[in-house]
Amino acid sequence: MCLILFAYRAHPRYTLVVAANRDEWFRRPTAPAGLWSDRPEVFAGRDLEQGGTWFGVSRSGRFSALTNFREPSAHRDDAPSRGKLVSDFLVGRVATAGYLASLAAAGARYNGFSLLAWDGTALGYYSNRESNARDLAPGVYGLSNHLLETPWPKVRHGRARLAELLEREFTPEDLLAMLDNTAAAPDEELPHTGVGLEWERKLSPMRILAGEYGTRCSTALRIGDDGMVEFAERSYDASGGVTGTVAERFTVERLRRARAPS
């Protein structure tokens, strides 16, 4: 992913609300979200080049998502795929804190990334460009191709829009519509990440339209206090046209019990 907006325990009915855009080269082979034939507990899109994913949930009630850290001068072609970090968490049973601690030991092997992981109890964040993993407190957050809450324009505006949505009735479709913003940021607000001014402009919208590179899909996720998981994904082609929408709903009884009144 290249933009993840999320609210954790910040709504009276939803434990977790996530809206995210995945930006990638269109030539990279990708499968739309669905149950994995080799890991049927996972519901996620799939990178067919390396086999991992960028955003997914499991039928056991786990969630994980990842963004790349934009630093072209430090990119290593021989580094392992970061998408496996998400899929390994989804199929595993290790608690959030333990999994992120293991990444802190092995994170230097990978190109830069930031990872979110939720085991149904705790939501954690780790970037191999920071020194510490951390548990996240209830709140509304934004993450792009840098550290959590780095105030890039798309992060600031997206987080504010998500906070507004939480104040009224909203649907997964409303989250997808929120992500469908192709307006570029003003030059004076652009970050300087080493890709040059032209690409900083192209990469600044929430949904990117930059020819053979851009937003491949938008994803919306709601996990309710009743254990209901709602997942929606909309895919795009290089021209920005919609190529398909996937929706899935299922209930995780463990989450229902975990949030039931005592």
Secondary structure, DSSP 8 states (H G I E B T S, - for coil): --EEEEEES-SSSEEEEEEEEEEEETTS-EEEEEE-SSSTTEEEEEETTTS--SEEEETTS-EEEEEE---GGG--TTS--THHHHHHHHH----HHHHHHHHHHHGGGSSSEEEEEE-SS-EEEEETTSS--EE--SEEEEE-SSSTT---HHHHHHHHHHHHHTTS---HHHHHHHH-------GGG----SS-HHHHHHH-SSS-EETTEEEEEEEEEEEETTSEEEEEEEEE-TTS-EEEEEEEEEE-HHHHHHHS--
